[in-house]
Amino acid sequence: MSKKQSNATAYWKENLRYLLLLLLIWFVVSYGAGILFKEALDNIKLGGFKLGFWFAQQGAIYVFVILIFVYVRLMNKLDKKYGYDVD
């Protein structure tokens, strides 16, 4: 296997690890906080609303947008690490 091929394989594996981690976080926030842990979170108020309701309606969307920015930052670092950045 050539150096270029092994670099591409390592890049792809690290990229998939980032994707799986971020999707897991999004799943826990959207499904977990909005559905599974709703009853427990409803004991906490945020801006006059129950926290479980807030996560189900808005919080998961905010977290998803934040995760997009985190992914962009991680991919920029990954591109630099493996020499795929274009400056």
C-alpha positions as CSV (number, residue, x, y, z in Angstrom):
1,M,0.0,0.0,0.0
2,S,1.4,3.4,-1.0
3,K,1.9,6.3,1.4
4,K,-0.8,8.2,-0.3
5,Q,-3.3,5.3,-0.1
6,S,-2.5,4.7,3.6
7,N,-2.9,8.5,4.3
8,A,-6.3,8.4,2.6
9,T,-7.4,5.4,4.6
10,A,-6.3,6.9,7.9
11,Y,-8.0,10.2,6.9
12,W,-11.3,8.4,6.1
13,K,-11.2,6.4,9.3
14,E,-10.7,9.5,11.4
15,N,-13.4,11.3,9.5
16,L,-15.9,8.4,10.2
17,R,-15.0,8.4,13.9
18,Y,-15.8,12.2,14.0
19,L,-19.1,11.6,12.2
20,L,-20.2,8.8,14.4
21,L,-19.3,10.7,17.6
22,L,-21.2,13.8,16.5
23,L,-24.2,11.8,15.3
24,L,-24.2,10.0,18.6
25,I,-24.2,13.4,20.5
26,W,-27.1,14.6,18.3
27,F,-29.1,11.4,18.8
28,V,-28.6,11.6,22.6
29,V,-29.7,15.3,22.7
30,S,-32.6,15.0,20.3
31,Y,-34.0,11.6,21.2
32,G,-32.7,11.3,24.7
33,A,-33.4,14.8,26.0
34,G,-36.5,15.3,24.0
35,I,-38.2,11.9,24.5
36,L,-36.4,9.5,26.8
37,F,-35.4,11.8,29.6
38,K,-38.2,14.3,29.1
39,E,-39.9,13.6,32.4
40,A,-36.8,14.1,34.4
41,L,-35.8,17.3,32.5
42,D,-39.3,18.8,32.9
43,N,-38.4,19.4,36.6
44,I,-36.0,22.1,35.4
45,K,-37.3,25.4,33.9
46,L,-35.5,27.3,31.1
47,G,-37.0,30.7,30.2
48,G,-40.4,29.7,31.8
49,F,-40.6,26.4,29.8
50,K,-39.9,22.9,31.0
51,L,-36.4,21.8,29.9
52,G,-37.7,18.5,28.3
53,F,-40.1,20.5,26.1
54,W,-37.4,23.1,25.3
55,F,-35.0,20.4,24.1
56,A,-37.7,18.7,22.0
57,Q,-38.8,22.0,20.4
58,Q,-35.6,24.1,20.1
59,G,-32.6,22.6,22.0
60,A,-32.0,19.8,19.6
61,I,-31.9,22.2,16.7
62,Y,-29.4,24.5,18.4
63,V,-27.2,21.5,19.3
64,F,-27.4,20.3,15.7
65,V,-26.2,23.7,14.4
66,I,-23.4,23.8,16.9
67,L,-22.4,20.3,15.8
68,I,-22.1,21.5,12.2
69,F,-19.6,24.2,13.3
70,V,-17.7,21.7,15.4
71,Y,-17.6,19.3,12.4
72,V,-16.3,22.0,10.1
73,R,-13.5,22.9,12.7
74,L,-12.6,19.2,13.1
75,M,-12.5,18.7,9.4
76,N,-10.3,21.7,8.9
77,K,-7.8,20.3,11.4
78,L,-8.0,16.9,9.8
79,D,-7.4,18.3,6.4
80,K,-4.3,20.1,7.7
81,K,-3.1,17.0,9.5
82,Y,-3.2,14.9,6.3
83,G,-2.2,17.6,3.8
84,Y,-5.5,18.0,2.1
85,D,-6.0,21.7,3.0
86,V,-6.1,24.2,0.2
87,D,-4.6,27.6,1.1
